[in-house]
């Protein structure tokens, strides 16, 4: 199977009656690098991710995988796996069933964190929010996807577990391109190679903390 090393998303425009959410938004991901996306609540980060995956239909979007001139966006899920803000694993499905569906070895999760050993036959409702988030993040990062999008993977997770997930992200980026967004911006800055901030529906590259200040994301 052809394996692109770059995912390019450009000229994303999304609007609803009376509200423009995204205006020529842009983001890119490259194998071997982690791309971070920061922005205030409601600025459109999750909407951008949903447009990439086709869960929300944008008025305009350009997607290119590698050197392909015409990427079939309808099959983006073959190349990109997405961790949404909300629960990924349905409540009627056990963790073991979800891992089997994605073709990911559940024993690897147990090695990552031994507390998951008795959870293979449990549904998400039987676990804490943090436990579910760790399992889902592990699932996406260990899938066979060339690119991973993680929307708030650090939610409800203890600081020591955040560090473990960051270590996993650094390991997995050797063979994947990873896009990540979270309000724990210091952790995002720590783990990313390329950083963007979203404001007024546009994405702006971030080269220093001053860029975050200028775009109204943090205070001086």
Buried (B, 14 or more C-beta within 10 A) or exposed (E): EEEBBBBBBBBBBBBEEEEEBBBEBBBBBBBEBBBBBBBBEEBBBBBBBBBBBBEBEBEBBEBBBBEEEEBEBEEBEEBBBBBBBEBBBEEEBBBBBBBBEBEBEBEEBBEBBEEBEEBBEBBBEEBEEBBBBBBBBBBBBBBEBBBBBBBBBBBEBEEEBBBBBBEBBEEBBEEBBBBBBBBBBEBBBEBBEBBBBBBEBBBBEBEEEEBBEBBEBBEE
